[in-house]
Amino acid sequence: MKILEETRRFQLLDDNDVEIGEVTFSIAGDNLLILDHTFVEDAYRGQGLAEQLVAKVADKARNEGKKIIPLCPFARKEFETKTEYADVWRK
């Protein structure tokens, strides 16, 4: 499995380079990302892959000095339950 960054999303590919998930975000001004969608195909759920996708957006925000508004329900839950996102969460 690998995760590739594209314009306004990270794409999750299986070992055959078939897309099996994604996380999408919007750019709002110079300092803000809006995380609006996280998806992993049913056959791959329960393996922590959606969590890895959300973490990629958080890493991007850290590297670029930005904050995140997690609108996606899954991402919102991740931000509410994991302290490692406190530094990039715009409440």
C-alpha positions in Angstrom: 0.0 0.0 0.0 1.1 3.5 -0.6 -0.2 7.0 -0.2 0.4 9.6 -2.9 -0.2 13.4 -2.6 -2.2 15.0 -5.3 -3.8 18.4 -5.6 -6.0 18.8 -2.6 -6.1 15.1 -1.7 -4.1 12.1 -0.7 -4.8 8.9 -2.6 -4.4 5.4 -1.1 -3.3 2.7 -3.5 -3.2 -1.0 -3.0 -0.2 -3.2 -4.0 -1.5 -3.2 -7.6 -1.8 0.6 -7.7 -5.6 0.5 -7.6 -7.1 3.4 -5.7 -8.8 2.1 -2.5 -9.2 5.3 -0.5 -8.7 9.0 -0.3 -8.8 12.0 1.9 -9.7 15.4 0.5 -9.2 18.9 1.7 -9.8 22.5 0.6 -7.3 25.3 0.9 -8.9 28.3 2.7 -6.5 31.3 2.7 -2.8 31.1 3.4 -3.0 29.3 6.8 -6.0 26.9 6.7 -6.9 23.5 5.3 -10.5 22.2 5.5 -10.5 18.4 5.7 -13.8 17.5 4.1 -13.8 13.8 3.2 -12.2 10.5 4.1 -13.0 7.2 2.4 -11.6 3.7 2.3 -13.2 0.8 0.3 -15.2 -1.6 2.5 -12.8 -4.5 1.9 -9.9 -2.5 3.5 -11.7 -1.0 6.5 -10.6 -1.8 10.0 -6.9 -1.7 9.1 -6.1 1.8 10.3 -5.9 3.1 6.7 -8.3 6.0 7.1 -6.3 7.1 10.2 -3.2 7.1 8.1 -4.8 9.3 5.5 -5.9 11.9 8.2 -2.4 11.8 9.6 -1.0 12.7 6.2 -3.1 15.9 6.1 -2.0 16.7 9.6 1.7 16.3 8.6 1.1 18.5 5.5 -0.4 21.2 7.7 2.5 21.0 10.2 5.1 21.2 7.4 3.4 24.2 5.9 2.5 26.0 9.1 -1.2 25.6 8.6 -4.2 24.7 10.8 -7.0 22.3 9.9 -10.8 22.4 10.3 -11.9 18.8 10.2 -15.4 18.9 8.7 -15.4 15.2 7.7 -17.1 13.2 10.5 -14.4 10.6 10.6 -11.6 13.2 10.7 -13.5 15.2 13.4 -13.6 12.1 15.6 -9.9 11.6 15.1 -9.2 15.2 16.1 -11.5 14.9 19.1 -9.9 11.7 20.5 -6.2 12.0 19.6 -4.1 14.6 21.3 -1.4 14.5 18.5 -3.6 16.7 16.4 -4.0 19.5 19.0 -1.2 21.6 17.3 -2.9 21.7 13.9 -6.6 21.8 15.0 -8.3 25.1 14.5 -11.3 24.9 16.9 
